[in-house]
Each structure stands twice: as structure tokens, then as C-alpha cells.
Amino acid sequence: MADGSDLARYRRNLQGEVDGASLYRTLAQVEQDPHVAEVYRRLASVEDAHAELWRRRIEQAGQQPGAASASWRTRMLAFVARHFGPDAVLPVVNSLEQVDSAQYDRQPEAIAARLPQAERSHARILQALTARLPGGLPGSVLERLEGRHRSGGNTLRAAVLGANDGLVSNLSLVAGVAGANPDTHVLLVTGLAGMLAGACSMAMGEWLSVTTSREMQQSQIAAEAEELDQAPEEEKEELALIYQSKGLPEAQAQALADKLMANRDTALDTLAREELGVDPQELGGSPWAAAASSFLLFTAGSLCPVLGLVIADGTRALWLSLAFSIAGLFVIGAGTSIFTGRGWLFSGLRQAVIGLGAAAVTFGLGRLIGVSLGG
């Protein structure tokens, strides 16, 4: 007979499987590649079967499993996937799957149903979906999976961290000036200046970073094209060796290299992906899009310390500014729990404490400078 701890474990397992099935179904719905969408649908079916196993366990223990629904984290990931595409959440899903791949290793009921093997299989599939392993064997589903890159997949993490940079830096700036001069007008000008300066700096830095990366990759591809024209046999041999290193027999690797080298554009594209690890179609994305998103995210975060100064005056404005900042820090911290797996309450409170600690340091420094100048 299952005891209370077993029942709690069964319910946790059930919730995890329900979350997985729900998220995989969403990914299958929004995935443009029908082969990859089918992979997601099969994963969802497996998770449904696992969920049914835990429902039966709960019923055998004399309780009703109830109608389990997707957790808030899963709903948030599904929302992002629907609006920004599956690649936006894939690295997060992969990270969570890798963490959970060993969750059933010490559970006898799961071991009897061979769930540990299934979870590790899922982890390998998600790893293949996420990994930047260009090329692959023609006609293979795994080729399509391995050819997908991870550059767009960290969008969610970048959004959270970009907003956090803006909030913490502007809060610290406003707090530092408030320590020396609490005049609301001065603080408002300081906050707006800090917001615009920081956002412009972040946008310029992001534009420069992406542009430099693109130019470097274009230079590498141009050099590869020159080598392809001057020494095609050597490039073909390199391709064959690459495929041999991936486990293909020598004859198959040579045949695949011969086939790819028959067309110059295909050969150059393959060499760029296999030898340089570069996607010639994207080259790291648009620098202008990266700059714009960086500007907007930083601005969104840095607005929190400024809002109170806009709608009120004096001490009330300072307290409102602090309240908006604490709320923003908490929301950002809770957002990080989507891809860390930590509890949202813990993550939110931790972020708020760290952000306020940084503001307290600059406030103290500002107060010290203000007193010194006033003396």
C-alpha cells in the first residue's frame, strides 16, 4: 500500500508527464517542418502513456488522480512557442529534459515500466533537436533535427536578462543619485538619461557584435570558396574524413562526399556547415533586429525605477519608484524559473533581494559623497 510520500511522488510524476505532453503537442502544432512535428507528436504520445501509468498508481492507492492541467511554466513556454516559434523555447525544453532524464532512476515503479530508458531517449532526441550539428545524412529525419541551430533558441533567456540589466543598472543609478540629492526632478532626469544612454549603448554593442560576427563568418566562407575552387579534391577528402569521424564507414563517407561535391553551391554550403560550423543562410541573424530588441528590452527594464518619479513627487515618488522596481525584479526572477526549473517564488524573491542589495550599495555611496560635498 502506498504511503503519503509515495502518493505525493506519484502526483509530481503525473504533473511532469502532463506538462511534457501538453508542451510537445504545442510544439507539434507550431512546427513548420512536418518531420520534426511528427517527432513532437510521438513524444507527446509517450508522455500521455506515462501519465496514464501514474494515474493508475494513484487510483490503486485509493485516491482519484483528478484532472491534471499544464503548470504555469508549461503554459508560459507554450505561449512563447506559439508567438515566436518552437526554436524560441527549444533550448529551455532541452535543458529541462536533460535535468529530468534521471528522475526515474531510483523509483521502482518507473524502473519496472522502463521509464528511465524512455526518459533518456527523450533527452537524446531533444539534444539532437537543439544541437548545432550541421549537415547529416540525406533523407534522414535526424539530419533535419541536427541541422537546426540554437542561435534563436536563447531568445527567452536573452529577453529576461536584457530587461534585468536595464532594471538593475538604472535602479542603482537612481539610488546612487538619490543618496546625494533626493530632488525628484533631478532623479527623473537622471533616470531618463540612464535609460536612454544604457539602451543606446546596449543596442550599439549588440549591433557591433552581430555585425562583426557576420563579417568574420562571411570572410571564412569566402576563404572556403577559394579553397574549393583551387583544391576541390582536398576539400572532398576533408568532407569524407568529417563523415568518417561521425561514424560512417569509409566507403559511405567517400560516396556522400562525392555526391555533395557534384554541385559547387551545395558543396560550399556543406563545407561551411560541417567545417566552419556556420549557417550561410543566417550568419548569426540581423544586426538591426538584434540592436532593436536589445534597445527595447533594456528600456522596458529601466522604466521601472522611473515610473514612480513620473507620476508623483517627493518622498511618495521615491517609494513608488522602489515599489515598481521591486515588482519588476520579482517578475524577472520568476521568469528565470521558466528555464532554471527553480520555484518561481524563490527565484523572484532572490532576484529582488540581489537587485535591492546593488541599489543599497550605490545609495550608500551616493549618500557618502553627498555628505562629503555638502561638508
Buried (B, 14 or more C-beta within 10 A) or exposed (E): EBEEEBBEBBBEBBBBBBBBBBBBBBBBBBBEBEEBBEBBBEBBEBBBBBBEBBBEBBEEBEEEBEEBEBBEBBBBBBEBBBEBBBBBBBBBBBBBBBEBBEBBEEBEBBEEBEBBEBBBEBBEBBBBBBBBBBBBBEEEBBBBBBBBBBBBBBBBBBBBBBBBBBBBBBBBBBBBBBBBBBBBEBBBEBBBEBBBBBBBBBBEEBBEBBBEBBEEBEEBBEEBBEBBEEEEEEBBEBBBBBBBEBEBEEEBBBBBBEEBBEEEEEBBBBBBBBBBEBBBEEBBBBBEEBBBBBBBBBBBBBBBBBBBBBEBEEEEBBEBBBEBBBBBBBBBBBBBBBBBEBEBEEBBBBBBEBBBEBBEEBBEBBBEBBEEEEE
